Amino acid sequence: MAAVKALAMARGVRLGSYSIGRNRSLIFNSVQRRGIAACIDPSIGLTDEQKEFQKVAFDFAANEMAPHMAEWDLKEIFPLEAMRKAAQLGFGGIYVNPDVGGSGLSRLDTSIIFEALSTGCVSTTAYISIHNMCAWMIDTFGNNEQREKFCPDLCSMRKFASYCLTEPGSGSDAASLLTSARLQGDHYILNGSKAFISGGGDTDVYVVMCRTGGKGPKGISCLVLEKGTPGLSFGKKEKKVGWNSQPTRAVIFEDCAVPVTNRLGAEGEGFTIAMKGLNGGRINIASCSLGAAHASVLLARDHMCVRKQFGETLSNSQFLQFKLAEMATKLVASRLLVRQAAVALQEGRPDAVSLCSMAKLFVTDECFSICNQSLQIHGGYGYLKDYAVQQYVRDIRVHQILEGTNEVMRMIIARSLLTES
């Protein structure tokens, strides 16, 4: 992470924010004009080192992502080179160990970075978070040979990764997956398909959950598949409401021969690996929601200060003042919950799984509400693609669905309460 710290000190970068305008990208100048109110400042409570790389992430979001956010969305561009620039700052393997090219940071550090990056483009940051999760899974559950083979290229983003769990017939009921891997000599013969795979077709490494044994979670193993493997193909590129800067396709396996040496962990450990990956993934995606909500609060505030109706600015409306206060309160409460969950996961605490689920449930719901309220405050302008707030709304809506639906999060939390009583 030395690159991040050096860049922060060399540039003397400052925490960026936004103003609105009829252009297709955010203009990060609201700090100069109005500043960030201390009550929602995301740097409050952080160490000096965390503030340094938070500033670098905000600076990268402002300069390398925000100016292109609308274009990437409109033209459905997967911004590989922009992400490789992010990797040069250490963002390709944030919580991967340094001996294989990672930055070796904590889960809290990771959340801080993803929140900042997502102010510049939620969709792109969300893909980076999935890529990080895949790299971490290989780093954590792979042997030294696997770690050395895959992790350096993933951390530098010379290669990109996709996480393959969901199937056409098994979404929330992930343990019922049907993709099969039959052992034949020193290879598994992989057959089946995966649905809604971020990066599918454009990425290089696929972390695949498949059935090597009987029914249920104990029959699932984890294989790493490389692009170009005979029998690997992809469905059409899906047309989505948001998340348009990352392609989504079905991933199809037809007699794919995967070396046994590409299996992470032992046979039957795949479901455990998948769930441990998702615990962090839930914090990551909640952090991406935080960035969108933070930006949306500032966009709403700025709009209220310039938009006039009935002879005065919207900022003089007590009703809208109260709405803005509620948005700010939800934002700060969400941030605190995410950071608490990140610390619990890092420390391996017994409440970590429940807290990760609580964070994902609460934060993605509340942050969507914040973004949607910001759009409402913008009125008809908020519904125009010239204004960034509508893209935040579209991009974070899916956060309530993926990495385990929010209904499943409720199930996990309730199960924890009832089994511990």
SEVO-893682 format. One record per residue (C-alpha): residue number from 0; residue in one letter; x, y, z. Coordinates in steps of 0.2 Angstrom, whole numbers. Each point is the difference from the previous one (the first is absolute). Layout:
N
+-----+------+-------+-------+-------+
| seq | type |  east | north |    up |
+-----+------+-------+-------+-------+
| NUM |    A |     X |     Y |     Z |
...
+-----+------+-------+-------+-------+
end
This chain:
421
+-----+------+-------+-------+-------+
| seq | type |  east | north |    up |
+-----+------+-------+-------+-------+
|   0 |    M |     0 |     0 |     0 |
|   1 |    A |    15 |    11 |     0 |
|   2 |    A |    -5 |     7 |   -18 |
|   3 |    V |   -16 |     6 |     8 |
|   4 |    K |     8 |     9 |    14 |
|   5 |    A |    14 |     7 |   -11 |
|   6 |    L |   -13 |     7 |   -12 |
|   7 |    A |   -10 |     8 |    14 |
|   8 |    M |    15 |     9 |     7 |
|   9 |    A |     7 |     5 |   -17 |
|  10 |    R |   -17 |     7 |    -7 |
|  11 |    G |    -6 |     7 |    17 |
|  12 |    V |   -17 |    -6 |    -6 |
|  13 |    R |   -16 |     6 |     9 |
|  14 |    L |   -16 |    -9 |     3 |
|  15 |    G |   -10 |     3 |   -15 |
|  16 |    S |   -19 |     3 |    -2 |
|  17 |    Y |   -12 |     6 |   -13 |
|  18 |    S |   -11 |    13 |    -8 |
|  19 |    I |   -14 |    -2 |   -12 |
|  20 |    G |    -2 |     6 |   -17 |
|  21 |    R |    -7 |    -4 |   -17 |
|  22 |    N |    16 |   -10 |    -5 |
|  23 |    R |     2 |   -18 |    -1 |
|  24 |    S |    12 |    -2 |    14 |
|  25 |    L |     2 |     6 |    17 |
|  26 |    I |    10 |    15 |     4 |
|  27 |    F |    10 |    -2 |    16 |
|  28 |    N |     0 |    18 |     6 |
|  29 |    S |   -13 |     1 |    13 |
|  30 |    V |    13 |    -1 |    14 |
|  31 |    Q |     8 |    16 |    -6 |
|  32 |    R |   -17 |     8 |    -1 |
|  33 |    R |    -9 |    -6 |    16 |
|  34 |    G |    11 |   -13 |     8 |
|  35 |    I |    -6 |   -17 |     7 |
|  36 |    A |   -10 |     2 |    16 |
|  37 |    A |    10 |    -8 |    14 |
|  38 |    C |   -16 |   -10 |     5 |
|  39 |    I |     2 |   -11 |   -16 |
|  40 |    D |    19 |     1 |    -3 |
|  41 |    P |     5 |   -18 |    -4 |
|  42 |    S |    18 |     4 |     7 |
|  43 |    I |    -6 |     2 |    17 |
|  44 |    G |     7 |   -13 |    12 |
|  45 |    L |    13 |    -6 |   -12 |
|  46 |    T |    19 |    -2 |     3 |
|  47 |    D |    12 |    11 |    -9 |
|  48 |    E |     5 |   -14 |   -12 |
|  49 |    Q |   -19 |    -4 |    -4 |
|  50 |    K |    -3 |    18 |    -4 |
|  51 |    E |    15 |     0 |   -12 |
|  52 |    F |    -6 |   -14 |   -10 |
|  53 |    Q |   -18 |     6 |     1 |
|  54 |    K |     5 |    16 |    -8 |
|  55 |    V |     9 |    -9 |   -13 |
|  56 |    A |   -15 |   -10 |    -4 |
|  57 |    F |   -11 |    15 |    -1 |
|  58 |    D |    13 |     9 |   -11 |
|  59 |    F |     0 |   -15 |   -11 |
|  60 |    A |   -19 |     0 |    -1 |
|  61 |    A |     0 |    18 |    -4 |
|  62 |    N |    13 |    -1 |   -14 |
|  63 |    E |    -1 |   -17 |    -7 |
|  64 |    M |   -18 |    -6 |     2 |
|  65 |    A |   -13 |    14 |     2 |
|  66 |    P |     4 |     9 |   -16 |
|  67 |    H |    -4 |   -16 |    -9 |
|  68 |    M |   -14 |    -7 |    11 |
|  69 |    A |   -14 |     5 |   -11 |
|  70 |    E |     9 |    -6 |   -16 |
|  71 |    W |     4 |   -17 |     7 |
|  72 |    D |   -18 |    -2 |     4 |
|  73 |    L |    -7 |     6 |   -16 |
|  74 |    K |    12 |    -9 |   -11 |
|  75 |    E |     2 |   -15 |    11 |
|  76 |    I |    19 |     1 |     1 |
|  77 |    F |     9 |   -11 |    11 |
|  78 |    P |    15 |    11 |     5 |
|  79 |    L |    14 |   -12 |     1 |
|  80 |    E |    14 |    14 |    -1 |
|  81 |    A |    -8 |    11 |    13 |
|  82 |    M |    -1 |   -15 |    12 |
|  83 |    R |    18 |    -5 |    -4 |
|  84 |    K |     5 |    18 |     5 |
|  85 |    A |   -10 |    -3 |    17 |
|  86 |    A |    11 |   -16 |     2 |
|  87 |    Q |    16 |    10 |    -1 |
|  88 |    L |    -6 |     8 |    16 |
|  89 |    G |    -3 |   -16 |     8 |
|  90 |    F |   -18 |    -2 |    -3 |
|  91 |    G |     0 |   -16 |   -10 |
|  92 |    G |     4 |   -11 |    15 |
|  93 |    I |    -4 |    11 |    15 |
|  94 |    Y |    -2 |   -14 |    13 |
|  95 |    V |    11 |   -12 |    -8 |
|  96 |    N |    17 |    -4 |     8 |
|  97 |    P |    15 |    10 |    -6 |
|  98 |    D |    11 |   -15 |    -4 |
|  99 |    V |   -11 |    -4 |   -16 |
| 100 |    G |    -2 |    19 |    -5 |
| 101 |    G |   -14 |     5 |    12 |
| 102 |    S |    -1 |    15 |    11 |
| 103 |    G |    -3 |    -9 |    16 |
| 104 |    L |   -13 |    12 |     7 |
| 105 |    S |   -14 |    -4 |    12 |
| 106 |    R |   -19 |    -1 |    -4 |
| 107 |    L |    -3 |    17 |     8 |
| 108 |    D |    14 |     7 |   -12 |
| 109 |    T |    -9 |    -8 |   -14 |
| 110 |    S |   -17 |     7 |     4 |
| 111 |    I |     8 |    17 |     1 |
| 112 |    I |     7 |    -2 |   -17 |
| 113 |    F |   -15 |    -7 |    -9 |
| 114 |    E |   -11 |    14 |     8 |
| 115 |    A |    11 |    13 |    -7 |
| 116 |    L |     2 |    -8 |   -17 |
| 117 |    S |   -18 |    -3 |    -3 |
| 118 |    T |    -4 |    19 |     1 |
| 119 |    G |     9 |     0 |   -17 |
| 120 |    C |    -9 |   -15 |    -7 |
| 121 |    V |   -10 |   -12 |    10 |
| 122 |    S |    -1 |   -13 |   -14 |
| 123 |    T |    19 |    -1 |    -3 |
| 124 |    T |     4 |     0 |    18 |
| 125 |    A |   -12 |   -14 |     3 |
| 126 |    Y |     9 |   -11 |   -13 |
| 127 |    I |    17 |     5 |     8 |
| 128 |    S |    -8 |    -7 |    17 |
| 129 |    I |    -5 |   -16 |    -8 |
| 130 |    H |    17 |    -2 |    -8 |
| 131 |    N |     8 |     3 |    17 |
| 132 |    M |   -11 |   -13 |     8 |
| 133 |    C |     6 |   -13 |   -13 |
| 134 |    A |    18 |     4 |     2 |
| 135 |    W |    -2 |    -1 |    19 |
| 136 |    M |    -8 |   -17 |    -2 |
| 137 |    I |    15 |    -7 |    -9 |
| 138 |    D |    12 |     8 |    11 |
| 139 |    T |    -9 |    -7 |    16 |
| 140 |    F |    -5 |   -17 |    -5 |
| 141 |    G |    13 |    -4 |   -14 |
| 142 |    N |    16 |    -8 |     3 |
| 143 |    N |    17 |     9 |    -4 |
| 144 |    E |     0 |    -6 |   -18 |
| 145 |    Q |   -17 |     6 |    -3 |
| 146 |    R |     3 |    17 |     9 |
| 147 |    E |    16 |     3 |   -10 |
| 148 |    K |    -9 |    -5 |   -17 |
| 149 |    F |   -15 |    11 |     2 |
| 150 |    C |     1 |    14 |    13 |
| 151 |    P |    14 |    11 |    -8 |
| 152 |    D |    -9 |     2 |   -16 |
| 153 |    L |   -16 |     3 |     9 |
| 154 |    C |     7 |    13 |    12 |
| 155 |    S |     8 |     9 |   -15 |
| 156 |    M |   -16 |    -2 |   -10 |
| 157 |    R |    10 |    -7 |   -14 |
| 158 |    K |   -14 |   -13 |     1 |
| 159 |    F |   -18 |     2 |     7 |
| 160 |    A |   -10 |   -12 |    10 |
| 161 |    S |   -19 |    -5 |     1 |
| 162 |    Y |    -9 |    -9 |    14 |
| 163 |    C |   -11 |   -14 |    -6 |
| 164 |    L |   -13 |    -6 |    12 |
| 165 |    T |   -18 |     5 |    -6 |
| 166 |    E |    -8 |   -12 |   -12 |
| 167 |    P |   -16 |     2 |   -10 |
| 168 |    G |    -9 |   -12 |    12 |
| 169 |    S |     9 |     5 |    16 |
| 170 |    G |     1 |    18 |     6 |
| 171 |    S |    -4 |     2 |    19 |
| 172 |    D |     1 |   -19 |     2 |
| 173 |    A |    18 |    -1 |    -5 |
| 174 |    A |     3 |   -17 |     8 |
| 175 |    S |   -12 |    -8 |   -13 |
| 176 |    L |    12 |     4 |   -15 |
| 177 |    L |     1 |   -13 |   -14 |
| 178 |    T |    16 |     4 |    -9 |
| 179 |    S |    10 |   -16 |     1 |
| 180 |    A |    18 |    -4 |     0 |
| 181 |    R |     4 |   -19 |    -2 |
| 182 |    L |    18 |    -6 |     4 |
| 183 |    Q |     8 |    -8 |   -15 |
| 184 |    G |    19 |    -4 |     3 |
| 185 |    D |     9 |    16 |     5 |
| 186 |    H |   -14 |    12 |    -7 |
| 187 |    Y |   -18 |     4 |     5 |
| 188 |    I |   -13 |     0 |   -15 |
| 189 |    L |   -11 |    15 |     3 |
| 190 |    N |   -18 |     1 |    -6 |
| 191 |    G |   -13 |    13 |     3 |
| 192 |    S |    -3 |    19 |     0 |
| 193 |    K |     1 |    15 |    11 |
| 194 |    A |   -12 |    15 |    -2 |
| 195 |    F |     3 |    19 |     3 |
| 196 |    I |    19 |    -1 |     1 |
| 197 |    S |     8 |    17 |     1 |
| 198 |    G |    14 |     2 |   -13 |
| 199 |    G |    -5 |   -16 |    -8 |
| 200 |    G |     8 |    -2 |   -17 |
| 201 |    D |    12 |    14 |     2 |
| 202 |    T |     9 |    -6 |    15 |
| 203 |    D |    14 |   -13 |     1 |
| 204 |    V |    -2 |   -10 |    16 |
| 205 |    Y |   -16 |    -8 |     6 |
| 206 |    V |    -2 |    -6 |    18 |
| 207 |    V |   -14 |   -13 |    -2 |
| 208 |    M |   -10 |    -9 |    13 |
| 209 |    C |    -5 |   -18 |    -6 |
| 210 |    R |    -7 |   -16 |     6 |
| 211 |    T |    13 |   -14 |     2 |
| 212 |    G |   -10 |   -10 |    13 |
| 213 |    G |   -18 |    -3 |     6 |
| 214 |    K |   -14 |    13 |     3 |
| 215 |    G |     2 |    14 |    11 |
| 216 |    P |    14 |    12 |     5 |
| 217 |    K |    12 |   -14 |     5 |
| 218 |    G |     0 |    -6 |   -18 |
| 219 |    I |     7 |    16 |    -7 |
| 220 |    S |    18 |     4 |    -5 |
| 221 |    C |     9 |    15 |    -7 |
| 222 |    L |    10 |     0 |   -16 |
| 223 |    V |     9 |    14 |    -9 |
| 224 |    L |    -2 |     0 |   -19 |
| 225 |    E |     9 |    10 |   -12 |
| 226 |    K |    -7 |     9 |   -16 |
| 227 |    G |     4 |   -10 |   -15 |
| 228 |    T |    -3 |   -17 |     8 |
| 229 |    P |    -8 |   -11 |   -14 |
| 230 |    G |   -19 |    -1 |     3 |
| 231 |    L |    -1 |    16 |     9 |
| 232 |    S |   -12 |    12 |    -8 |
| 233 |    F |   -11 |    15 |     4 |
| 234 |    G |   -18 |     6 |    -2 |
| 235 |    K |    -6 |    16 |    -7 |
| 236 |    K |     5 |    16 |     9 |
| 237 |    E |   -15 |     5 |    11 |
| 238 |    K |    -9 |    17 |    -2 |
| 239 |    K |    -1 |     6 |    18 |
| 240 |    V |    -8 |    15 |     9 |
| 241 |    G |    16 |     5 |     8 |
| 242 |    W |    18 |    -7 |     2 |
| 243 |    N |     3 |     3 |   -18 |
| 244 |    S |    19 |     3 |     1 |
| 245 |    Q |     2 |   -19 |     3 |
| 246 |    P |    -7 |   -13 |   -11 |
| 247 |    T |   -11 |   -14 |     6 |
| 248 |    R |    -2 |   -17 |    -8 |
| 249 |    A |    -4 |   -18 |     3 |
| 250 |    V |    16 |   -11 |     1 |
| 251 |    I |    -2 |   -17 |    -8 |
| 252 |    F |    10 |   -15 |     3 |
| 253 |    E |    -1 |   -15 |   -13 |
| 254 |    D |    13 |   -14 |     5 |
| 255 |    C |    13 |    13 |     6 |
| 256 |    A |    15 |    -9 |     6 |
| 257 |    V |     7 |     8 |    15 |
| 258 |    P |    16 |    -6 |     9 |
| 259 |    V |    -3 |    -7 |    17 |
| 260 |    T |    15 |    12 |     5 |
| 261 |    N |   -13 |    15 |    -3 |
| 262 |    R |   -11 |    -6 |    14 |
| 263 |    L |     0 |    12 |    15 |
| 264 |    G |     0 |    -9 |    16 |
| 265 |    A |    -6 |   -18 |     2 |
| 266 |    E |   -15 |    -8 |    -9 |
| 267 |    G |   -16 |     5 |     9 |
| 268 |    E |     7 |    17 |     7 |
| 269 |    G |    -7 |    10 |   -14 |
| 270 |    F |   -16 |     6 |     8 |
| 271 |    T |    10 |     6 |    15 |
| 272 |    I |    12 |     9 |   -11 |
| 273 |    A |   -14 |     8 |    -9 |
| 274 |    M |    -9 |     6 |    16 |
| 275 |    K |    16 |     7 |     8 |
| 276 |    G |     4 |    10 |   -16 |
| 277 |    L |   -18 |     7 |     0 |
| 278 |    N |     2 |     6 |    18 |
| 279 |    G |    13 |    12 |    -6 |
| 280 |    G |   -10 |     3 |   -16 |
| 281 |    R |   -15 |     6 |    10 |
| 282 |    I |    11 |    13 |     9 |
| 283 |    N |     8 |     5 |   -17 |
| 284 |    I |   -17 |     2 |    -9 |
| 285 |    A |    -7 |    10 |    15 |
| 286 |    S |    15 |    11 |    -1 |
| 287 |    C |    -3 |     3 |   -18 |
| 288 |    S |   -18 |     6 |     5 |
| 289 |    L |     7 |    12 |    13 |
| 290 |    G |    10 |     9 |   -14 |
| 291 |    A |   -15 |     2 |   -10 |
| 292 |    A |   -10 |     6 |    15 |
| 293 |    H |    13 |    12 |     5 |
| 294 |    A |     1 |     8 |   -17 |
| 295 |    S |   -19 |     1 |    -1 |
| 296 |    V |    -2 |     9 |    16 |
| 297 |    L |    13 |    13 |    -6 |
| 298 |    L |    -9 |     1 |   -17 |
| 299 |    A |   -17 |     3 |     9 |
| 300 |    R |     8 |    13 |    11 |
| 301 |    D |     7 |     9 |   -14 |
| 302 |    H |   -16 |     0 |   -10 |
| 303 |    M |   -10 |     6 |    14 |
| 304 |    C |    12 |    15 |     2 |
| 305 |    V |    -2 |     6 |   -18 |
| 306 |    R |   -17 |    -6 |    -6 |
| 307 |    K |   -14 |    13 |     3 |
| 308 |    Q |   -19 |    -3 |     1 |
| 309 |    F |   -13 |    11 |     7 |
| 310 |    G |    12 |    15 |     1 |
| 311 |    E |    13 |    -9 |    11 |
| 312 |    T |    13 |   -14 |    -1 |
| 313 |    L |    -5 |   -17 |     5 |
| 314 |    S |    12 |     1 |    15 |
| 315 |    N |   -12 |    11 |     8 |
| 316 |    S |   -14 |   -13 |     0 |
| 317 |    Q |     0 |    -8 |    18 |
| 318 |    F |    -8 |   -16 |    -8 |
| 319 |    L |    15 |    -2 |   -11 |
| 320 |    Q |    12 |     5 |    14 |
| 321 |    F |    -7 |   -15 |    10 |
| 322 |    K |     2 |   -12 |   -15 |
| 323 |    L |    18 |     5 |    -2 |
| 324 |    A |     3 |    -2 |    19 |
| 325 |    E |    -8 |   -18 |    -1 |
| 326 |    M |    11 |    -4 |   -15 |
| 327 |    A |    16 |     6 |     9 |
| 328 |    T |    -5 |   -10 |    16 |
| 329 |    K |    -3 |   -16 |   -10 |
| 330 |    L |    16 |     2 |    -9 |
| 331 |    V |    10 |     2 |    16 |
| 332 |    A |    -9 |   -15 |     8 |
| 333 |    S |     3 |   -10 |   -15 |
| 334 |    R |    19 |     4 |     0 |
| 335 |    L |     2 |    -4 |    18 |
| 336 |    L |    -8 |   -17 |    -2 |
| 337 |    V |    10 |    -5 |   -15 |
| 338 |    R |    16 |     5 |     9 |
| 339 |    Q |    -5 |   -10 |    16 |
| 340 |    A |    -4 |   -15 |   -11 |
| 341 |    A |    17 |     2 |    -9 |
| 342 |    V |    10 |     0 |    16 |
| 343 |    A |   -10 |   -15 |     7 |
| 344 |    L |     4 |   -10 |   -16 |
| 345 |    Q |    18 |     5 |     1 |
| 346 |    E |     1 |    -6 |    18 |
| 347 |    G |    -9 |   -16 |    -4 |
| 348 |    R |   -13 |     4 |    14 |
| 349 |    P |   -15 |   -12 |     2 |
| 350 |    D |   -12 |    14 |    -4 |
| 351 |    A |     9 |     3 |   -17 |
| 352 |    V |   -12 |    -9 |   -12 |
| 353 |    S |   -15 |     8 |     8 |
| 354 |    L |     7 |    17 |     0 |
| 355 |    C |     5 |    -2 |   -18 |
| 356 |    S |   -18 |    -5 |    -4 |
| 357 |    M |    -7 |    15 |    10 |
| 358 |    A |    12 |    12 |    -9 |
| 359 |    K |    -5 |    -7 |   -17 |
| 360 |    L |   -18 |     1 |     4 |
| 361 |    F |    -1 |    17 |     9 |
| 362 |    V |    12 |     9 |   -10 |
| 363 |    T |    -5 |    -5 |   -18 |
| 364 |    D |   -18 |     4 |     5 |
| 365 |    E |     3 |    16 |     8 |
| 366 |    C |    13 |     6 |   -13 |
| 367 |    F |   -12 |    -3 |   -14 |
| 368 |    S |   -13 |    10 |    10 |
| 369 |    I |    12 |    14 |     1 |
| 370 |    C |     4 |     0 |   -18 |
| 371 |    N |   -18 |    -1 |    -5 |
| 372 |    Q |    -5 |    14 |    11 |
| 373 |    S |    14 |    10 |    -7 |
| 374 |    L |    -7 |    -3 |   -17 |
| 375 |    Q |   -17 |     6 |     6 |
| 376 |    I |     7 |    16 |     7 |
| 377 |    H |     7 |     3 |   -18 |
| 378 |    G |   -17 |    -1 |    -7 |
| 379 |    G |    -1 |    -3 |   -19 |
| 380 |    Y |    18 |     4 |    -1 |
| 381 |    G |     4 |   -15 |    10 |
| 382 |    Y |    -8 |   -11 |   -13 |
| 383 |    L |    12 |     6 |   -14 |
| 384 |    K |    16 |    -9 |    -4 |
| 385 |    D |     9 |    17 |     0 |
| 386 |    Y |    -1 |    -1 |    19 |
| 387 |    A |    10 |   -13 |     9 |
| 388 |    V |   -12 |    -4 |    14 |
| 389 |    Q |   -11 |   -11 |   -12 |
| 390 |    Q |    15 |   -11 |    -3 |
| 391 |    Y |     4 |    -2 |    18 |
| 392 |    V |   -18 |    -6 |     2 |
| 393 |    R |     1 |   -12 |   -14 |
| 394 |    D |    17 |    -7 |     5 |
| 395 |    I |    -4 |    -4 |    18 |
| 396 |    R |   -17 |    -7 |    -2 |
| 397 |    V |     8 |   -17 |    -4 |
| 398 |    H |    10 |     1 |    17 |
| 399 |    Q |   -16 |    -6 |     8 |
| 400 |    I |     0 |   -16 |   -10 |
| 401 |    L |    17 |    -6 |    -3 |
| 402 |    E |    13 |    -7 |    13 |
| 403 |    G |   -15 |    -8 |     8 |
| 404 |    T |   -17 |     8 |    -2 |
| 405 |    N |    -6 |    11 |    15 |
| 406 |    E |   -13 |   -13 |     3 |
| 407 |    V |    14 |   -13 |     3 |
| 408 |    M |     9 |    13 |    11 |
| 409 |    R |   -15 |     0 |    11 |
| 410 |    M |     0 |   -19 |     1 |
| 411 |    I |    18 |     0 |     5 |
| 412 |    I |    -3 |    13 |    14 |
| 413 |    A |   -16 |    -9 |     6 |
| 414 |    R |     9 |   -17 |     0 |
| 415 |    S |    14 |     7 |    11 |
| 416 |    L |   -12 |     8 |    12 |
| 417 |    L |   -10 |   -16 |     2 |
| 418 |    T |    14 |   -13 |     1 |
| 419 |    E |     9 |    10 |    13 |
| 420 |    S |   -15 |     3 |    11 |
+-----+------+-------+-------+-------+
end
